[in-house]
Amino acid sequence: MMQTLSFSRLHITRFDRIVAFVLLGLALITTGLVWRGEQVGLQVVSTTPGQSATGVSTKAGIKVTFDQPIVARDEAQIPLTFTPPVSGTVRWDGASLLFSPDIPLRSNTVYTATLTEDLVSRRGRPLHDPVQWQFQTGQPRLLYISKDENGSDQVFLIDPEDNSPVQLTEEAYGVFDYALSPDGTTIAYSALREDGGSDLWASTLDGQEHYPLLICPEAVCNGVAWQPNSERLIYERRVMPIPGSAPGPPRLWWLNLSTSETVAVFDDNQILGYGATWAPDGEWVSYVAPSSQGVQIYNVNDGRNVLIPSRIGSLATWNPQGDSLLVADIQPGDEGFSVHLLKASPATGELVNISGADQIVEDGSPTWSPDGKWIAITRKAAGTSMGKQIWLMRPDGSEIRGLTNDTNIHHGLPAWSPDGRYLAFQRFPLREIDATPEIWLMDLETETMRQLATSGNRPTWVP
């Protein structure tokens, strides 16, 4: 006989009713949250630079952070526009959109950034409305090394508009060298010690914050080369067997800035190297290899190595695109020797003499304009005691012309302003007793120049 279930026998307790109401309430809340999420959509948590930010670096990247991870899109489709226009590339990182301009932004310029609504989170929530904000870039300034009141070398910062230098470091035994971070916010410098060694320190550009990057007991550490993403750097380490003794030959080391871990760049500790320089995209790093009498180029992604001959040990200079670099080398001739600039391709190893094969000159200190269309160099007649002059040329060596013409003055280390309008350089009077190097500035539009600092060397622009 088939049994039937009698619902009249089902007994519902007060506890059951409470549970049912709670479950129903949770369901209603969940439905409300889903509906509310769809209505609110994807939200922007922060932008960098922020709304109404001023004094922004002309090399600053743009970062937009959302309240949830977003769907990575085709990098060719950039949902970010600027007024004035800015070209660049986008990288997606979880809940952040990172935009890198192709060339530095204009100085003293108000930019309006607009994020289009054509974005969706991984949860399917869209950005309902465009997001717009403004920021203003700052006036480029110059870093350089000069003497403090005690006669020690320190790092100074100067605004070319008012010529008022600010001392950033106050190291008891002075600073040996320094390097500006790729984002233009921090300097790493080599602080000298009483025993003749040196440690690596960092300073913010307002001089308010100083902190050690690496303490180097029984060693000299200097020659910092920041990796373009600023996560690591390469530096030179020279061991001091006995405190106060002459340091040994240079070797290259890595320093991880987030963990302070430091390791040798090469497994073979017999490999010597100094003068590391990075390609702007971070794919290639070059360094002077004394034992090979050249500049070694190393690809950090696939391990490729290319050797560019250079018997004078000068540092390589990369173009803004990162697909070629300049190296100086000795060129023997019937009337003695010359020093010419060779443009090298890391991909092929091809060399092009851009100084001119028939030129009996000594060329050096090449530096590319920000757009890569010009190269500033120093030049003098080979074998003479005259001072080097500042010259300009195209990347293929054409359209060369001199900017200075005073053989009693030695000019060195030209540095382009971020907008390409100015050249800062060292100027040293050869015929004056007790002369010191000076920092000068040339306006390339008018080809006029003026003094910025009566004593200083190694000028570097802060974008």
WOPEGI-V101135 format. One record per run of one state. SS is the DSSP state (~ for helix, > for strand, _ for the rest). FROM is the first residue (numbers start at 1). TO is the last residue. If there is no record, write none. Layout:
BEGIN
ss->[SS & SS]
from->[FROM & FROM]
to->[TO & TO]
END
This chain:
BEGIN
ss->[_ & ~ & _ & ~ & _ & > & _ & > & _ & > & _ & > & _ & > & _ & > & _ & > & _ & > & _ & > & _ & > & _ & > & _ & > & _ & > & _ & > & _ & > & _ & > & _ & > & _ & > & _ & > & _ & > & _ & > & _ & > & _ & > & _ & > & ~ & _ & > & _ & > & _ & > & _ & > & _ & > & _ & > & _ & > & _ & > & _ & > & _ & > & _ & > & _ & > & _ & > & _ & > & _ & > & _]
from->[1 & 7 & 10 & 14 & 41 & 44 & 49 & 53 & 57 & 62 & 67 & 70 & 71 & 80 & 84 & 88 & 94 & 96 & 102 & 110 & 116 & 120 & 122 & 126 & 127 & 131 & 138 & 141 & 148 & 153 & 159 & 166 & 168 & 175 & 181 & 186 & 193 & 198 & 205 & 210 & 215 & 219 & 227 & 232 & 240 & 251 & 257 & 262 & 265 & 274 & 279 & 284 & 290 & 293 & 294 & 300 & 305 & 310 & 317 & 319 & 325 & 334 & 336 & 345 & 351 & 354 & 361 & 369 & 375 & 382 & 389 & 394 & 401 & 403 & 409 & 417 & 422 & 430 & 438 & 444 & 448 & 454 & 457 & 463]
to->[6 & 9 & 13 & 40 & 43 & 48 & 52 & 56 & 61 & 66 & 69 & 70 & 79 & 83 & 87 & 93 & 95 & 101 & 109 & 115 & 119 & 121 & 125 & 126 & 130 & 137 & 140 & 147 & 152 & 158 & 165 & 167 & 174 & 180 & 185 & 192 & 197 & 204 & 209 & 214 & 218 & 226 & 231 & 239 & 250 & 256 & 261 & 264 & 273 & 278 & 283 & 289 & 292 & 293 & 299 & 304 & 309 & 316 & 318 & 324 & 333 & 335 & 344 & 350 & 353 & 360 & 368 & 374 & 381 & 388 & 393 & 400 & 402 & 408 & 416 & 421 & 429 & 437 & 443 & 447 & 453 & 456 & 462 & 463]
END
